[in-house]
């Protein structure tokens, strides 16, 4: 209401429709600022080209992002300084997402080392997404839509494990603000849910191990195990 009066006083002949539009835009901006909505996108290094040439390829989901062309344009300015596992944060690329983190997934065709039972592509996704959500939390993001990076299960594992913090013994006002993560786009929901379930179970094990022994008594440990789904 104060905003309307201020605009009306400054522009007494303003169109009521224009005033209404300005107020609506202002309210949306305040809502986004309070929620701190962010998006995490993945890019590959084009292995067929010079690794220092700054040639990047967006993941299929990242290509659907409204400001994808601007993202590529900004990444090209890095001139080879953007390496696998690193993240870059951009501001104001999109009205819906005032914060955007772009993570480097390495080459598109990462190898699978069968003797070591290691899927390097999946591990690259886990590590890069984990770095991305940590960086966004560090700048105040509280809700993050995560690019599945062609492996929704690995992406869910990376972000859920990265956001785990043992703070049960801290005062509530000293704890980090909670961060919610969601899958960007509507595909691969089943794989995303499976990754979340696995990582939540691992975070439970971490919490049980990190709780001091004088608090995590055998009785409480048994109660925690009983309550597990």
C-alpha positions in Angstrom: 0.0 0.0 0.0 2.9 2.4 0.8 4.4 1.5 -2.5 1.2 2.5 -4.4 1.0 5.8 -2.5 4.6 6.6 -3.2 4.2 5.9 -6.9 1.0 7.8 -7.1 2.5 10.8 -5.3 5.5 10.8 -7.7 3.3 10.2 -10.8 -0.2 11.6 -10.1 -1.3 11.0 -13.7 -0.1 7.4 -13.8 -2.4 4.8 -15.4 -4.0 2.6 -12.7 -3.2 -0.5 -14.8 0.5 0.5 -14.9 0.5 1.0 -11.2 -1.1 -2.4 -10.6 1.6 -4.0 -12.9 4.4 -2.3 -11.0 3.0 -3.5 -7.6 2.6 -7.1 -8.9 6.2 -7.1 -10.2 7.4 -5.7 -6.8 5.6 -8.3 -4.9 7.0 -11.1 -7.0 10.5 -9.7 -6.5 10.0 -9.6 -2.8 8.7 -13.2 -2.8 11.7 -14.5 -4.8 14.1 -12.6 -2.6 12.6 -14.1 0.5 12.7 -17.6 -0.9 16.0 -17.2 -2.6 15.1 -19.5 -5.5 18.1 -20.9 -7.5 18.8 -23.3 -10.3 21.7 -25.6 -10.8 22.8 -26.5 -14.4 25.4 -28.8 -15.8 27.8 -28.4 -18.7 30.3 -30.8 -20.4 33.7 -30.1 -21.9 33.6 -30.9 -25.6 36.3 -33.6 -25.6 36.7 -33.4 -29.4 38.0 -29.8 -29.1 40.9 -28.2 -27.4 40.3 -28.5 -23.7 41.5 -25.0 -23.2 39.4 -23.5 -25.9 36.4 -22.9 -23.6 34.0 -25.0 -25.7 31.1 -26.2 -23.5 28.1 -28.3 -24.2 24.9 -27.9 -22.0 23.2 -31.0 -20.7 19.8 -31.8 -22.3 17.9 -30.3 -19.4 20.1 -27.2 -19.3 19.4 -26.5 -22.9 15.7 -26.0 -22.0 16.7 -23.3 -19.6 15.3 -19.9 -20.8 18.7 -18.2 -20.5 20.8 -21.1 -21.8 22.3 -19.0 -24.6 23.5 -16.4 -22.1 25.0 -19.1 -19.9 27.1 -20.4 -22.8 28.1 -16.9 -23.7 29.3 -16.2 -20.1 31.1 -19.6 -19.9 33.1 -18.9 -23.1 34.7 -16.0 -21.3 36.4 -18.3 -18.8 39.0 -19.2 -21.4 39.9 -22.6 -20.0 39.8 -21.6 -16.3 36.6 -23.6 -15.7 37.6 -27.2 -14.8 35.8 -30.5 -14.0 34.1 -30.4 -10.6 34.1 -26.6 -10.3 31.2 -24.3 -10.2 30.4 -20.8 -11.3 27.6 -18.6 -9.9 25.7 -16.1 -12.0 23.1 -13.5 -10.8 20.1 -12.2 -12.6 20.1 -14.6 -15.6 16.4 -15.3 -15.2 13.4 -13.7 -13.4 12.4 -17.0 -11.9 15.9 -17.8 -10.8 17.9 -14.8 -9.4 20.7 -17.3 -8.6 22.2 -19.8 -11.0 25.1 -22.2 -10.5 26.7 -23.9 -13.4 28.8 -27.0 -12.7 31.4 -28.6 -14.8 30.7 -32.3 -15.4 33.9 -33.1 -17.4 33.9 -34.9 -20.8 30.6 -36.1 -22.2 31.9 -39.6 -22.8 33.4 -40.5 -19.4 34.7 -44.0 -19.1 33.3 -46.9 -17.0 36.1 -48.8 -15.2 34.6 -52.2 -14.8 37.5 -53.7 -12.9 37.1 -51.0 -10.3 33.3 -51.1 -10.5 33.4 -47.3 -11.1 31.1 -45.3 -13.3 33.1 -42.2 -13.8 30.2 -40.3 -15.5 28.0 -40.9 -12.4 30.8 -39.9 -10.0 31.4 -36.7 -12.0 27.7 -35.8 -11.6 27.7 -36.5 -7.9 30.8 -34.5 -7.2 29.8 -31.5 -9.4 26.2 -31.3 -8.2 27.5 -31.5 -4.6 29.8 -28.6 -5.2 27.0 -26.6 -6.9 24.5 -26.9 -4.1 27.1 -26.0 -1.5 28.1 -22.9 -3.4 24.4 -21.9 -3.7 23.8 -22.5 -0.1 26.8 -20.3 0.6 25.3 -17.3 -1.1 21.9 -17.8 0.6 19.8 -20.0 -1.7 17.0 -21.8 0.2 15.3 -23.6 -2.7 17.2 -25.2 -5.6 16.0 -26.8 -8.8 18.6 -29.3 -9.9 19.5 -30.3 -13.4 19.5 -34.2 -13.5 22.6 -34.0 -15.7 21.6 -37.1 -17.6 21.7 -39.1 -14.4 19.0 -38.1 -12.0 19.9 -40.7 -9.4 23.5 -39.6 -9.1 22.4 -35.9 -9.1 20.0 -36.6 -6.2 22.7 -38.4 -4.3 25.2 -35.6 -4.7 22.9 -32.8 -3.6 21.3 -34.7 -0.7 24.6 -35.9 0.7 26.2 -32.4 0.3 23.5 -30.6 2.2 23.8 -32.9 5.2 25.0 -31.0 8.3 25.0 -32.3 11.9 23.6 -29.4 13.9 21.4 -31.1 16.4 23.5 -29.7 19.3 23.5 -26.1 18.1 20.9 -23.5 19.1 18.2 -23.1 16.5 19.2 -19.5 15.7 22.8 -20.7 15.0 21.8 -23.4 12.5 22.1 -23.0 8.8 18.8 -22.2 7.0 17.2 -25.4 5.5 17.6 -25.8 1.8 15.1 -27.7 -0.3 16.1 -29.4 -3.6 13.9 -30.4 -6.5 14.4 -32.0 -9.8 14.5 -29.5 -12.7 11.9 -30.6 -15.3 9.4 -33.4 -15.0 11.3 -36.4 -16.3 13.3 -39.0 -14.3 11.2 -38.6 -11.2 11.6 -42.3 -10.3 15.4 -42.2 -10.6 15.5 -39.0 -8.6 13.4 -40.5 -5.8 15.7 -43.6 -5.7 18.7 -41.4 -5.3 17.1 -39.3 -2.6 16.1 -42.5 -0.7 19.7 -43.9 -0.8 21.3 -40.7 0.3 18.8 -40.1 3.1 19.6 -43.5 4.4 23.3 -42.7 4.3 22.7 -39.4 6.0 20.9 -41.2 8.8 23.9 -43.5 9.3 26.1 -40.3 9.4 23.9 -38.8 12.0 24.0 -41.9 14.2 27.7 -42.0 14.0 28.2 -38.3 14.6 26.0 -38.1 17.7 28.1 -38.2 20.9 28.0 -41.5 22.7 26.6 -39.9 25.9 23.5 -39.0 23.8 23.4 -41.9 21.4 22.9 -44.5 24.0 22.1 -48.2 23.1 18.5 -47.5 24.0 18.2 -44.5 21.7 20.1 -46.3 18.9 17.6 -49.1 19.1 14.7 -46.6 19.0 16.2 -44.9 15.9 16.6 -48.2 14.2 13.0 -49.1 15.0 11.7 -45.9 13.5 13.5 -46.4 10.2 11.0 -47.0 7.4 
